[in-house]
Structure formats: C-alpha cells, structure tokens
Amino acid sequence: MIVVMMRLRRQDLEIVLRGYLSIRPDWRVIRRILNIGIPSGVENGMFQFGKLAIQSTVSLMGTAAIAAQGMTNIIENLNGILALGVGIGLMTIVGETLGAGRKEEAVYYVKKLCVISEVIIIVSCLVMYAFVRPITYFGGMEPESAKMCIYMVTWITVVKPVVWVMSFIPAYGFRAAGDVKFTMIVSVVSMWVCRVTFVIILARVFGMGPMAVWIGMFTDWTVRCIIYTVRFRSRRWLEHRVI
C-alpha cells in the first residue's frame, strides 16, 4: 500500500494522487462497487459452504476414499488454474470495452478467451492425466486409493474439456458487465442442488463412494454450461450499466 501510494505521487503519471487528507469517500461510487462485490462475495461464500458439506459426506466413506478424493481434488484444481487465470483477465478486458461502449468487442473477447481457455483445459487435463500414476506412486497412496484416484481423474479428463469452459469463463465477463445477480443465483442454486443435494443422495442413499462427488460436479458444470451459453447468446448481460 505504501509503495503504491508513493508511486501515485509521480508527476509523469496520467493520474497523480496528492493531498491525501482532502480525500473523501464517494458513496455513490462505493454503492456501485458493493452492488457488484456483495453478490460475488455471497456466491464465493456459498461455494465454500458447499465444499464443507461435500467434505462432510466424503469423510464418512473411509480412509481410502478420503485420500483418493483429496488427491483427485488437488489434481482437478491444478488442471483448471491456468484457465481460471484467463477468466480473471477477461473481467478486465470486458470492463474496459464496455466502459468504452464497444459491446461487440466485448462479445468478441469473451468468445476468443473461451477458445483460449478450452485449449488450455485440454492440454492441462492431458498433462495431469499423464502424471496421475506417478503422482499416486510418489505420493505414497495405498493401491485402493490410487486406483480410485486414477479412475476419477480419467473421468475428469473426459468431461471437463466438454463443459467446464462455458460453465465458468463467460461468467467472468457477465460479472464485469454488471450481470452479477444472475451469475450469483445460477451458481448458488446449481451448486446446492447438483453438488450438495445430488451428491449426498448418490453417496448416502446409493452408496456410490467418492465418484458421487464428481458426478454431482459434472452435473453442476453441465447445468451452468447450458444456462450461461443461453445467457451469452441472448446478450441480455450487455444491458446492464455499471458506471
């Protein structure tokens, strides 16, 4: 913070910040920020609560299942982290283009970065699938846990490139356009119905083990993919005005 405030005092910058004591909060702008930030915060908070609910279900499956689910979750996070970075960059790009009134350019960049994310996901999934056996071996996993982990990672490698990108990346563009309430409602409802309720039914009623978690996850991704694709094509997300 100190370094940033010192840098902002440089006269060669386009925006120079001095006279800190004269700065006063602009409540109109703060309300606009909170209108975007609060729904996003609620969405992330509910997502974490959902993860806890899922973990409580996995904890009843035994040591082998817990170990397999834990390692599979790490691998799935790794093969998606680069694409999530693209999504975060998309927020800045869409915000700038819509701020300049260039709606068609915003649509173009959402499409372009979705394609880039798809390529990244395919490559990342294949790389992690190639390394899953060495990971389970050097990670000291028991044969039963390793077998379950490899099985679940195989399904992730098949399903994730098909539905994951459209279930997450366009939502970053929607948020940048101010369409945060829609993404919050879709994310929260889809997660609690598909990831939590559906997983609990599959795991505790049908006894499907840790794979139940990923079936619920795949269902969640598919539902979001369909809804966000329809939303993107309808262009209703472009009708909001942030500033």
Phi and psi in degrees as GROMACS dihedral restraints (atoms count N, CA, C in turn):
[ dihedral_restraints ]
;  ai    aj    ak    al  type     phi  dphi    fc
    3     4     5     6     1   -62.7    20    10
    4     5     6     7     1   -43.8    20    10
    6     7     8     9     1   -62.9    20    10
    7     8     9    10     1   -43.1    20    10
    9    10    11    12     1   -63.3    20    10
   10    11    12    13     1   -44.3    20    10
   12    13    14    15     1   -65.7    20    10
   13    14    15    16     1   -34.6    20    10
   15    16    17    18     1   -68.7    20    10
   16    17    18    19     1   -40.0    20    10
   18    19    20    21     1   -65.4    20    10
   19    20    21    22     1   -33.9    20    10
   21    22    23    24     1   -69.7    20    10
   22    23    24    25     1   -10.0    20    10
   24    25    26    27     1   -85.4    20    10
   25    26    27    28     1    -6.2    20    10
   27    28    29    30     1   -68.6    20    10
   28    29    30    31     1   133.1    20    10
   30    31    32    33     1   -72.0    20    10
   31    32    33    34     1   -21.1    20    10
   33    34    35    36     1   -82.6    20    10
   34    35    36    37     1    -2.4    20    10
   36    37    38    39     1   -81.2    20    10
   37    38    39    40     1   154.8    20    10
   39    40    41    42     1   -67.6    20    10
   40    41    42    43     1   -37.6    20    10
   42    43    44    45     1  -116.0    20    10
   43    44    45    46     1   117.6    20    10
   45    46    47    48     1  -108.4    20    10
   46    47    48    49     1   132.5    20    10
   48    49    50    51     1  -113.5    20    10
   49    50    51    52     1   115.1    20    10
   51    52    53    54     1  -137.4    20    10
   52    53    54    55     1   175.2    20    10
   54    55    56    57     1    61.7    20    10
   55    56    57    58     1    55.5    20    10
   57    58    59    60     1   -59.7    20    10
   58    59    60    61     1   -33.3    20    10
   60    61    62    63     1   -69.1    20    10
   61    62    63    64     1   -18.2    20    10
   63    64    65    66     1   -88.7    20    10
   64    65    66    67     1    -5.2    20    10
   66    67    68    69     1   -71.9    20    10
   67    68    69    70     1   132.4    20    10
   69    70    71    72     1  -127.5    20    10
   70    71    72    73     1   147.4    20    10
   72    73    74    75     1   -66.7    20    10
   73    74    75    76     1   138.5    20    10
   75    76    77    78     1  -100.1    20    10
   76    77    78    79     1    97.5    20    10
   78    79    80    81     1   -64.8    20    10
   79    80    81    82     1   -27.1    20    10
   81    82    83    84     1   -65.4    20    10
   82    83    84    85     1   -44.1    20    10
   84    85    86    87     1   -69.5    20    10
   85    86    87    88     1   -39.0    20    10
   87    88    89    90     1   -62.0    20    10
   88    89    90    91     1   -39.8    20    10
   90    91    92    93     1   -62.6    20    10
   91    92    93    94     1   -39.6    20    10
   93    94    95    96     1   -64.0    20    10
   94    95    96    97     1   -40.4    20    10
   96    97    98    99     1   -64.0    20    10
   97    98    99   100     1   -43.6    20    10
   99   100   101   102     1   -67.2    20    10
  100   101   102   103     1   -30.6    20    10
  102   103   104   105     1   -62.9    20    10
  103   104   105   106     1   -27.0    20    10
  105   106   107   108     1   -91.4    20    10
  106   107   108   109     1   -41.8    20    10
  108   109   110   111     1   -71.4    20    10
  109   110   111   112     1   -40.0    20    10
  111   112   113   114     1   -65.1    20    10
  112   113   114   115     1   -49.1    20    10
  114   115   116   117     1   -59.5    20    10
  115   116   117   118     1   -38.6    20    10
  117   118   119   120     1   -65.0    20    10
  118   119   120   121     1   -39.1    20    10
  120   121   122   123     1   -66.6    20    10
  121   122   123   124     1   -41.1    20    10
  123   124   125   126     1   -62.1    20    10
  124   125   126   127     1   -42.5    20    10
  126   127   128   129     1   -60.1    20    10
  127   128   129   130     1   -47.4    20    10
  129   130   131   132     1   -66.8    20    10
  130   131   132   133     1   -39.0    20    10
  132   133   134   135     1   -64.4    20    10
  133   134   135   136     1   -44.1    20    10
  135   136   137   138     1   -65.1    20    10
  136   137   138   139     1   -33.3    20    10
  138   139   140   141     1   -62.0    20    10
  139   140   141   142     1   -41.9    20    10
  141   142   143   144     1   -68.5    20    10
  142   143   144   145     1   -38.6    20    10
  144   145   146   147     1   -62.2    20    10
  145   146   147   148     1   -39.5    20    10
  147   148   149   150     1   -63.3    20    10
  148   149   150   151     1   -39.8    20    10
  150   151   152   153     1   -62.9    20    10
  151   152   153   154     1   -37.9    20    10
  153   154   155   156     1   -65.0    20    10
  154   155   156   157     1   -41.2    20    10
  156   157   158   159     1   -63.4    20    10
  157   158   159   160     1   -41.2    20    10
  159   160   161   162     1   -66.1    20    10
  160   161   162   163     1   -42.8    20    10
  162   163   164   165     1   -63.2    20    10
  163   164   165   166     1   -35.6    20    10
  165   166   167   168     1   -65.1    20    10
  166   167   168   169     1   -32.5    20    10
  168   169   170   171     1   -71.8    20    10
  169   170   171   172     1   -42.5    20    10
  171   172   173   174     1   -63.8    20    10
  172   173   174   175     1   -34.7    20    10
  174   175   176   177     1   -63.5    20    10
  175   176   177   178     1   -15.8    20    10
  177   178   179   180     1   -90.6    20    10
  178   179   180   181     1    -0.8    20    10
  180   181   182   183     1   -91.9    20    10
  181   182   183   184     1    -7.2    20    10
  183   184   185   186     1   106.9    20    10
  184   185   186   187     1   164.8    20    10
  186   187   188   189     1   -62.6    20    10
  187   188   189   190     1   -44.5    20    10
  189   190   191   192     1   -61.9    20    10
  190   191   192   193     1   -43.6    20    10
  192   193   194   195     1   -67.0    20    10
  193   194   195   196     1   -39.5    20    10
  195   196   197   198     1   -62.5    20    10
  196   197   198   199     1   -45.0    20    10
  198   199   200   201     1   -64.1    20    10
  199   200   201   202     1   -43.6    20    10
  201   202   203   204     1   -64.4    20    10
  202   203   204   205     1   -43.6    20    10
  204   205   206   207     1   -65.8    20    10
  205   206   207   208     1   -40.5    20    10
  207   208   209   210     1   -62.1    20    10
  208   209   210   211     1   -46.2    20    10
  210   211   212   213     1   -67.9    20    10
  211   212   213   214     1   -40.7    20    10
  213   214   215   216     1   -62.6    20    10
  214   215   216   217     1   -39.9    20    10
  216   217   218   219     1   -63.2    20    10
  217   218   219   220     1   -40.4    20    10
  219   220   221   222     1   -63.5    20    10
  220   221   222   223     1   -45.5    20    10
  222   223   224   225     1   -63.4    20    10
  223   224   225   226     1   -41.1    20    10
  225   226   227   228     1   -65.3    20    10
  226   227   228   229     1   -38.0    20    10
  228   229   230   231     1   -64.8    20    10
  229   230   231   232     1   -39.2    20    10
  231   232   233   234     1   -66.3    20    10
  232   233   234   235     1   -41.2    20    10
  234   235   236   237     1   -78.4    20    10
  235   236   237   238     1    -0.5    20    10
  237   238   239   240     1  -116.4    20    10
  238   239   240   241     1    -6.0    20    10
  240   241   242   243     1   -68.8    20    10
  241   242   243   244     1   -35.4    20    10
  243   244   245   246     1   -67.6    20    10
  244   245   246   247     1   -40.7    20    10
  246   247   248   249     1   -66.8    20    10
  247   248   249   250     1   -35.4    20    10
  249   250   251   252     1   -62.8    20    10
  250   251   252   253     1   -35.3    20    10
  252   253   254   255     1   -61.5    20    10
  253   254   255   256     1   -38.4    20    10
  255   256   257   258     1   -63.4    20    10
  256   257   258   259     1   -40.9    20    10
  258   259   260   261     1   -62.1    20    10
  259   260   261   262     1   -40.9    20    10
  261   262   263   264     1   -64.1    20    10
  262   263   264   265     1   -40.1    20    10
  264   265   266   267     1   -64.6    20    10
  265   266   267   268     1   -32.9    20    10
  267   268   269   270     1   -61.9    20    10
  268   269   270   271     1   -34.0    20    10
  270   271   272   273     1   -59.0    20    10
  271   272   273   274     1   -44.2    20    10
  273   274   275   276     1   -64.8    20    10
  274   275   276   277     1   -44.0    20    10
  276   277   278   279     1   -65.2    20    10
  277   278   279   280     1   -46.9    20    10
  279   280   281   282     1   -65.1    20    10
  280   281   282   283     1   -39.9    20    10
  282   283   284   285     1   -59.7    20    10
  283   284   285   286     1   -42.3    20    10
  285   286   287   288     1   -68.7    20    10
  286   287   288   289     1   -44.3    20    10
  288   289   290   291     1   -67.9    20    10
  289   290   291   292     1   -40.9    20    10
  291   292   293   294     1   -71.1    20    10
  292   293   294   295     1   -34.2    20    10
  294   295   296   297     1   -62.5    20    10
  295   296   297   298     1   -29.7    20    10
  297   298   299   300     1   -89.4    20    10
  298   299   300   301     1     1.0    20    10
  300   301   302   303     1    80.3    20    10
  301   302   303   304     1    15.9    20    10
  303   304   305   306     1  -100.3    20    10
  304   305   306   307     1    79.8    20    10
  306   307   308   309     1   -67.5    20    10
  307   308   309   310     1   -40.8    20    10
  309   310   311   312     1   -65.2    20    10
  310   311   312   313     1   -33.0    20    10
  312   313   314   315     1   -67.8    20    10
  313   314   315   316     1   -37.0    20    10
  315   316   317   318     1   -63.0    20    10
  316   317   318   319     1   -43.9    20    10
  318   319   320   321     1   -61.1    20    10
  319   320   321   322     1   -43.0    20    10
  321   322   323   324     1   -59.1    20    10
  322   323   324   325     1   -45.1    20    10
  324   325   326   327     1   -71.5    20    10
  325   326   327   328     1   -32.3    20    10
  327   328   329   330     1   -61.5    20    10
  328   329   330   331     1   -45.8    20    10
  330   331   332   333     1   -62.2    20    10
  331   332   333   334     1   -46.7    20    10
  333   334   335   336     1   -62.7    20    10
  334   335   336   337     1   -45.5    20    10
  336   337   338   339     1   -74.4    20    10
  337   338   339   340     1   -24.3    20    10
  339   340   341   342     1   -66.3    20    10
  340   341   342   343     1   -39.8    20    10
  342   343   344   345     1   -64.6    20    10
  343   344   345   346     1   -43.8    20    10
  345   346   347   348     1   -61.7    20    10
  346   347   348   349     1   -43.2    20    10
  348   349   350   351     1   -62.7    20    10
  349   350   351   352     1   -38.6    20    10
  351   352   353   354     1   -62.1    20    10
  352   353   354   355     1   -43.7    20    10
  354   355   356   357     1   -62.0    20    10
  355   356   357   358     1   -43.8    20    10
  357   358   359   360     1   -62.4    20    10
  358   359   360   361     1   -43.9    20    10
  360   361   362   363     1   -62.6    20    10
  361   362   363   364     1   -44.4    20    10
  363   364   365   366     1   -60.5    20    10
  364   365   366   367     1   -48.3    20    10
  366   367   368   369     1   -64.1    20    10
  367   368   369   370     1   -45.3    20    10
  369   370   371   372     1   -63.3    20    10
  370   371   372   373     1   -42.2    20    10
  372   373   374   375     1   -63.8    20    10
  373   374   375   376     1   -41.8    20    10
  375   376   377   378     1   -66.7    20    10
  376   377   378   379     1   -39.6    20    10
  378   379   380   381     1   -64.6    20    10
  379   380   381   382     1   -47.8    20    10
  381   382   383   384     1   -66.8    20    10
  382   383   384   385     1   -33.6    20    10
  384   385   386   387     1   -66.2    20    10
  385   386   387   388     1   -37.6    20    10
  387   388   389   390     1   -65.6    20    10
  388   389   390   391     1   -28.9    20    10
  390   391   392   393     1   -99.6    20    10
  391   392   393   394     1    -1.6    20    10
  393   394   395   396     1   -64.3    20    10
  394   395   396   397     1   -38.9    20    10
  396   397   398   399     1   -66.5    20    10
  397   398   399   400     1   -48.2    20    10
  399   400   401   402     1   -59.5    20    10
  400   401   402   403     1   -34.8    20    10
  402   403   404   405     1   -64.0    20    10
  403   404   405   406     1   -46.4    20    10
  405   406   407   408     1   -66.4    20    10
  406   407   408   409     1   -32.6    20    10
  408   409   410   411     1   -71.2    20    10
  409   410   411   412     1   -53.7    20    10
  411   412   413   414     1   -73.3    20    10
  412   413   414   415     1   -18.4    20    10
  414   415   416   417     1   -78.6    20    10
  415   416   417   418     1    -3.8    20    10
  417   418   419   420     1    70.5    20    10
  418   419   420   421     1    28.2    20    10
  420   421   422   423     1   -75.6    20    10
  421   422   423   424     1   146.9    20    10
  423   424   425   426     1   -67.1    20    10
  424   425   426   427     1   151.9    20    10
  426   427   428   429     1   -52.8    20    10
  427   428   429   430     1   -40.5    20    10
  429   430   431   432     1   -65.7    20    10
  430   431   432   433     1   -44.3    20    10
  432   433   434   435     1   -65.4    20    10
  433   434   435   436     1   -42.3    20    10
  435   436   437   438     1   -62.0    20    10
  436   437   438   439     1   -41.0    20    10
  438   439   440   441     1   -62.8    20    10
  439   440   441   442     1   -44.8    20    10
  441   442   443   444     1   -63.5    20    10
  442   443   444   445     1   -41.6    20    10
  444   445   446   447     1   -62.1    20    10
  445   446   447   448     1   -47.1    20    10
  447   448   449   450     1   -62.0    20    10
  448   449   450   451     1   -41.1    20    10
  450   451   452   453     1   -61.7    20    10
  451   452   453   454     1   -45.2    20    10
  453   454   455   456     1   -69.5    20    10
  454   455   456   457     1   -39.5    20    10
  456   457   458   459     1   -64.8    20    10
  457   458   459   460     1   -34.4    20    10
  459   460   461   462     1   -60.5    20    10
  460   461   462   463     1   -45.5    20    10
  462   463   464   465     1   -66.3    20    10
  463   464   465   466     1   -37.4    20    10
  465   466   467   468     1   -61.6    20    10
  466   467   468   469     1   -42.4    20    10
  468   469   470   471     1   -62.4    20    10
  469   470   471   472     1   -30.8    20    10
  471   472   473   474     1   -80.7    20    10
  472   473   474   475     1   -45.1    20    10
  474   475   476   477     1   -85.1    20    10
  475   476   477   478     1   -40.2    20    10
  477   478   479   480     1   -58.6    20    10
  478   479   480   481     1   -45.3    20    10
  480   481   482   483     1   -63.1    20    10
  481   482   483   484     1   -19.0    20    10
  483   484   485   486     1   -81.4    20    10
  484   485   486   487     1   -43.3    20    10
  486   487   488   489     1  -122.8    20    10
  487   488   489   490     1   -14.4    20    10
  489   490   491   492     1   -66.9    20    10
  490   491   492   493     1   -45.4    20    10
  492   493   494   495     1   -58.5    20    10
  493   494   495   496     1   -50.4    20    10
  495   496   497   498     1   -72.3    20    10
  496   497   498   499     1   -13.6    20    10
  498   499   500   501     1   -87.0    20    10
  499   500   501   502     1   -11.0    20    10
  501   502   503   504     1  -131.0    20    10
  502   503   504   505     1   -46.6    20    10
  504   505   506   507     1   -64.9    20    10
  505   506   507   508     1   -48.0    20    10
  507   508   509   510     1   -58.6    20    10
  508   509   510   511     1   -29.3    20    10
  510   511   512   513     1   -61.5    20    10
  511   512   513   514     1   -31.6    20    10
  513   514   515   516     1   -63.8    20    10
  514   515   516   517     1   -41.2    20    10
  516   517   518   519     1   -66.5    20    10
  517   518   519   520     1   -37.5    20    10
  519   520   521   522     1   -61.9    20    10
  520   521   522   523     1   -44.0    20    10
  522   523   524   525     1   -62.7    20    10
  523   524   525   526     1   -41.6    20    10
  525   526   527   528     1   -63.9    20    10
  526   527   528   529     1   -28.5    20    10
  528   529   530   531     1   -83.8    20    10
  529   530   531   532     1    -4.1    20    10
  531   532   533   534     1    94.8    20    10
  532   533   534   535     1     5.0    20    10
  534   535   536   537     1   -88.7    20    10
  535   536   537   538     1    52.1    20    10
  537   538   539   540     1   -80.9    20    10
  538   539   540   541     1   -33.7    20    10
  540   541   542   543     1   -66.5    20    10
  541   542   543   544     1   -38.3    20    10
  543   544   545   546     1   -63.9    20    10
  544   545   546   547     1   -48.3    20    10
  546   547   548   549     1   -64.0    20    10
  547   548   549   550     1   -36.4    20    10
  549   550   551   552     1   -63.8    20    10
  550   551   552   553     1   -47.3    20    10
  552   553   554   555     1   -62.9    20    10
  553   554   555   556     1   -45.9    20    10
  555   556   557   558     1   -62.6    20    10
  556   557   558   559     1   -46.0    20    10
  558   559   560   561     1   -64.3    20    10
  559   560   561   562     1   -46.5    20    10
  561   562   563   564     1   -66.6    20    10
  562   563   564   565     1   -48.1    20    10
  564   565   566   567     1   -64.2    20    10
  565   566   567   568     1   -46.6    20    10
  567   568   569   570     1   -62.2    20    10
  568   569   570   571     1   -41.2    20    10
  570   571   572   573     1   -68.0    20    10
  571   572   573   574     1   -45.3    20    10
  573   574   575   576     1   -71.8    20    10
  574   575   576   577     1   -30.1    20    10
  576   577   578   579     1   -79.9    20    10
  577   578   579   580     1   -48.8    20    10
  579   580   581   582     1   -85.7    20    10
  580   581   582   583     1   -51.6    20    10
  582   583   584   585     1   -75.7    20    10
  583   584   585   586     1   -37.7    20    10
  585   586   587   588     1   -95.5    20    10
  586   587   588   589     1   -65.6    20    10
  588   589   590   591     1   -61.3    20    10
  589   590   591   592     1   -48.8    20    10
  591   592   593   594     1   -62.5    20    10
  592   593   594   595     1   -41.7    20    10
  594   595   596   597     1   -64.0    20    10
  595   596   597   598     1   -44.0    20    10
  597   598   599   600     1   -61.0    20    10
  598   599   600   601     1   -41.6    20    10
  600   601   602   603     1   -64.3    20    10
  601   602   603   604     1   -47.3    20    10
  603   604   605   606     1   -64.6    20    10
  604   605   606   607     1   -39.1    20    10
  606   607   608   609     1   -78.7    20    10
  607   608   609   610     1   -46.2    20    10
  609   610   611   612     1   -90.5    20    10
  610   611   612   613     1   -29.9    20    10
  612   613   614   615     1   -90.8    20    10
  613   614   615   616     1   -46.5    20    10
  615   616   617   618     1   -98.0    20    10
  616   617   618   619     1    -4.9    20    10
  618   619   620   621     1    59.1    20    10
  619   620   621   622     1    43.9    20    10
  621   622   623   624     1   -85.3    20    10
  622   623   624   625     1    -2.3    20    10
  624   625   626   627     1    73.5    20    10
  625   626   627   628     1  -161.4    20    10
  627   628   629   630     1   -64.3    20    10
  628   629   630   631     1   -21.2    20    10
  630   631   632   633     1   -63.3    20    10
  631   632   633   634     1   -23.3    20    10
  633   634   635   636     1   -59.1    20    10
  634   635   636   637     1   -36.8    20    10
  636   637   638   639     1   -60.1    20    10
  637   638   639   640     1   -42.9    20    10
  639   640   641   642     1   -78.6    20    10
  640   641   642   643     1   -29.0    20    10
  642   643   644   645     1   -63.9    20    10
  643   644   645   646     1   -42.9    20    10
  645   646   647   648     1   -62.3    20    10
  646   647   648   649     1   -39.8    20    10
  648   649   650   651     1   -64.4    20    10
  649   650   651   652     1   -45.2    20    10
  651   652   653   654     1   -62.6    20    10
  652   653   654   655     1   -37.7    20    10
  654   655   656   657     1   -64.7    20    10
  655   656   657   658     1   -42.5    20    10
  657   658   659   660     1   -61.0    20    10
  658   659   660   661     1   -47.4    20    10
  660   661   662   663     1   -59.2    20    10
  661   662   663   664     1   -43.3    20    10
  663   664   665   666     1   -65.4    20    10
  664   665   666   667     1   -43.7    20    10
  666   667   668   669     1   -61.8    20    10
  667   668   669   670     1   -46.9    20    10
  669   670   671   672     1   -62.3    20    10
  670   671   672   673     1   -42.5    20    10
  672   673   674   675     1   -55.8    20    10
  673   674   675   676     1   -47.5    20    10
  675   676   677   678     1   -64.8    20    10
  676   677   678   679     1   -48.3    20    10
  678   679   680   681     1   -65.7    20    10
  679   680   681   682     1   -45.0    20    10
  681   682   683   684     1   -69.4    20    10
  682   683   684   685     1   -32.6    20    10
  684   685   686   687     1   -64.7    20    10
  685   686   687   688     1   -44.3    20    10
  687   688   689   690     1   -63.4    20    10
  688   689   690   691     1   -42.7    20    10
  690   691   692   693     1   -63.6    20    10
  691   692   693   694     1   -41.7    20    10
  693   694   695   696     1   -64.5    20    10
  694   695   696   697     1   -44.2    20    10
  696   697   698   699     1   -70.0    20    10
  697   698   699   700     1   -27.5    20    10
  699   700   701   702     1   -75.0    20    10
  700   701   702   703     1   -21.6    20    10
  702   703   704   705     1    63.7    20    10
  703   704   705   706     1    16.8    20    10
  705   706   707   708     1   -68.0    20    10
  706   707   708   709     1   -23.5    20    10
  708   709   710   711     1   -67.8    20    10
  709   710   711   712     1   -15.2    20    10
  711   712   713   714     1   -86.1    20    10
  712   713   714   715     1    -5.8    20    10
  714   715   716   717     1   -84.0    20    10
  715   716   717   718     1    -8.2    20    10
  717   718   719   720     1   -81.2    20    10
  718   719   720   721     1   159.6    20    10
  720   721   722   723     1  -134.0    20    10
  721   722   723   724     1   113.1    20    10
  723   724   725   726     1   -80.8    20    10
  724   725   726   727     1   -47.8    20    10
